[in-house]
Amino acid sequence: MTATILEGKPIAEQIRAELSAQIDAMDRPPVLVALICGDDAGARSYARMQAKAAAQVGIEYDLRELPAEIADEALHEEIGKLNEDPLVDGIILQSPLPKGLDEPAAQAAIDPDKDVDGVHPLNLGLVAADREALAPCTAQSAVRLIEETGVELRGAEVVVVGRSVIVGKPAALMLLDRGATVTVCRSTTRDLAAHTSQAEVLVVAIGRAEMIRGEMIKPGAVVIDVGINYVPGEGGAKGHYVGDVAFDEAVEVAGTITPVPGGVGPLTVTMLLKNTVEAARRRRGTR
């Protein structure tokens, strides 16, 4: 058998169309402000994607650049100004921050009602309390892709490989809330294959290139590959990106699988837009 390839772009386009209609009905467009410290290439690339997507749905996007040498206190002061600005609906702090800055403390300084990245401790706690106010964007993307397959989550055996605060843990909690029986594994899990091979739904966000092989997957399973890892080319050849799952092997075993790139990625920015609209509606009392 060959798995069905579940791409994120069509789902992202559908959600963006819905968001655009919601924004058209609002008194004014939502405002999303992004803070970037320094000149990290990955952070700038993500910011460009955010700006393009925001323009597509009608969100006003403002990228504010701060020096890499900024101190924690000055960064918190900038965040505080945005917290107090009544015209700002959403704030995202581009990651990673330059070395020396306390990223968790900076994230916690953001007003939780404007934390559209879903990384404030209060919003993470609300996920644990079965109240997904503004949940982490990548975790939302993984869950939405699973739901798109139509698989019955209530009672399903789900395995999440990876325990990060912004993907593994919240995704596991969100799936628990949907009635699944969830096991969370990590790189040090003894006999990882014994767990993954029993999963009807397998979410992999471990950050290791092609760690999950075909023989570790239950035939017919739904496989959501969150990882994206750069593999350098050999002999001067151009490098390429692969997921945490060995796609060529997994596609022959799984029932449904997301590609890398093109699976979870296109949805992540869309969930940021979704959170921004939700934050704006909550703050304006129009939810």
C-alpha positions, 0 to 999 in steps of 0.5 A: 500500500502507499499512504495518502499524502496530507498536504497543509497548503489546501487546509491553510487556504481554507482557514485563511479564507474563513479568517478573511471573511471574519476580518471583513466583518470587524470594526477594524483589522487586527494588528499583529506586532512582531519583535525581532532581536538581531539578524537571525536568518531563520527568524527573518525568514519566518517574519517574511512568511508572517507578513505575506500571510497577514496581508493576504487575510487583511491583518495589519503586520508590523515588524519592529527590529531591535538590536542583538545587544539589547538587554533583558530589561530593555526588551521587557520595556518594549514588550510592556509598551505593546501590552499597553497599546490598545491598538495592538491585538497580537504580539509575537517574539521571533525566536531564537533570541540572541545569546544572553537573553532570557527567552522564557522570561521575555515570553512570559512578559507578553500580555497573555491576551496578546500572546498569539504564539501561545507560549505564555505560561498562562496560555500553556496552562489553559491547554492543560486545563482543557481550555485552548484559548491561544494554543501554540501554533505548531501544536494546533497545526498537528492536531488540525491535520489529524482531524482533517483525516477523519480518524476517530480520536476517541479511544485511539492509541496516539503516540507523540514523539517529542516533549517540547513545550510548544509542540509535543506537550501541548499537542499531547494535551489537546489530543487527550482532550479529544478522547485519545489515549496518548503516550509521550515518548522522548529520545531516551525512551527505551524501545521506542519502536515498541511504542510507535508501532502500536500507534494509530496516530503518530506525531513526531516532533523530536528534531532528529532527521529520519529518526522514525523508520518504516518498520517503526510504524503501524500499518495504516497509521496516520503519521504527522511529521513536524520535524524539518532538518537540513541535510547538507549535500555531498560533493558540492551538491545542494542540501535538502530538508527532511523530516523526523520520519524516513518518508520514503519508507513510511509512505509504504506503511502508513495510511496517511502521512504529511510531507516535509516540507509542505505538511505542518509548515504551511499551517503554522503561520495560518494558526498564528493568524487564527490566534491573532483574529481570536485575540482581537475578537476576545479583546473587543468583546466580539467573540 
